[in-house]
Amino acid sequence: MPGFELFGAEERKEVQDVLDSGVLMRYGFDGMRNGHWKAKELEKAITETFGVNHAQLTSSGTTALSTAMAVMGVGAGDEVIMPTFTFVASFEAIIAAGATPILVDIDETLCLDPKAVEAAITPNTKMVMPVHMCGSMAQLDELQAICEKHDLLLLEDACQAIGGSFHGKKLGTIGHAGTFSFDFVKTITCGEGGVVLTNDETLYTHADHYSDHGHDHIGSDRGAEDHPFLGYNFRISELHAAVGLGQIKKLDQILAIQKKHNAIIKAALEQVEGVTFRRIPDPEGDNASFLSFFLPTEDLTRKAHKALLDNGLGGNFYWYDNNWHYIKKWSHLKDATSLFPLNPTLASALKSYDYDQFTQSDAIMGRTISSLINLSWTEEQATERAEKMAATIKSVLS
Ligand SMILES: *Cc1c(COP(=O)(O)O)cnc(C)c1O
């Protein structure tokens, strides 16, 4: 998954352009910048690479989610449906909007279960937010149909699935809006950064303003610009955007390596009786940054995970016990532990929620291991790792 493995001369050159001009900000200072507009250039490259009309860079994937929710009109009293398996940023953005996160089971795609989504809809539901976890996609056909039927917004969190696709369309470009994260461990990185993708011109224009304090970006005097609505500073810097410009040129290469290495690991694990694989709605569109697989029971999965780590096979994740990715350990959310008073509807919703209802998610996550695919392996190393993984798991299962 991590584009940082291929960091090199291309990124250095782009960053050096910015250092040479000294203009570290993406807006203004036209005369000083030697013609360099790295954030603007990266936004253009993103629209071309992913086949989407508009891209608004932000300071992180989390602020991309916040921006998307703001421009889609999500706020106080609204409910946003999100999965139990994700990253904490999902509910952080919903809570920051003043809305209420409604947690819903995942299925063997490791993404939202459409049936559970439909069952969770209330008159207050405003948005469904699938998260394309670990490089692969949610069931977008079903989710889109549900959103159309109930007149809901669809926001794709594609932060972990950059370059993945669903029936030929890039993940993040299929819903009303989508987001990527360019944090340090994502498929391509800016160091820190994110982007909102949309084909809707109004959403984009609002995102452009919202992420820069509401600046309308009309005219050439920043101080004289108007502020048609409230905003925040969620801007990316030119330095970060420059890194991303170097990285985006490597995306095809990154995806090709991931697919190759992923296939090597998968071929070995397919030989192990008892190992099954995550369901991928469109296997062609997997970004292949992880290989996620299931073992027969929670107990065997824990043993296999431990054996993998004991055998020096790091990069194998057991999300079920993870503090950041699975509901089980989100005590701060469940207790609504906040440094400041939350809106009362939200606080009481969080505290009264039945967090033990997710037996379907538990049954799946308890049996899931995700294996990170590295770019820096040689083919030989990937093969050696694959054989060692298969042997380790086999010894636990037999
Ligand atoms: C990384 C990530 C984010 C947040 O991105 P940051 O850039 O780290 O703020 C959001 N959602 C998912 C699923 C992620 O993996």
The ligand as a MOL file (V3000), in Angstrom:
LIG
                    3D

  0  0  0     0  0            999 V3000
M  V30 BEGIN CTAB
M  V30 COUNTS 15 15 0 0 0
M  V30 BEGIN ATOM
M  V30 1 C -6.5240 7.1820 6.3670 0
M  V30 2 C -7.9880 7.1670 6.3710 0
M  V30 3 C -8.7660 8.3050 6.5680 0
M  V30 4 C -8.2240 9.6260 7.0340 0
M  V30 5 O -7.1670 10.0850 6.3750 0
M  V30 6 P -6.0750 11.0510 7.0760 0
M  V30 7 O -5.4400 11.6320 5.8600 0
M  V30 8 O -5.1440 10.1980 7.8620 0
M  V30 9 O -6.8060 12.0650 7.8680 0
M  V30 10 C -10.1420 8.2070 6.4490 0
M  V30 11 N -10.7370 7.0470 6.1810 0
M  V30 12 C -10.0280 5.9200 6.0130 0
M  V30 13 C -10.7430 4.6600 5.6980 0
M  V30 14 C -8.6390 5.9300 6.1340 0
M  V30 15 O -7.9580 4.8020 6.0100 0
M  V30 END ATOM
M  V30 BEGIN BOND
M  V30 1 1 1 2
M  V30 2 1 2 3
M  V30 3 2 2 14
M  V30 4 1 3 4
M  V30 5 2 3 10
M  V30 6 1 4 5
M  V30 7 1 5 6
M  V30 8 2 6 7
M  V30 9 1 6 8
M  V30 10 1 6 9
M  V30 11 1 10 11
M  V30 12 2 11 12
M  V30 13 1 12 13
M  V30 14 1 12 14
M  V30 15 1 14 15
M  V30 END BOND
M  V30 END CTAB
M  END
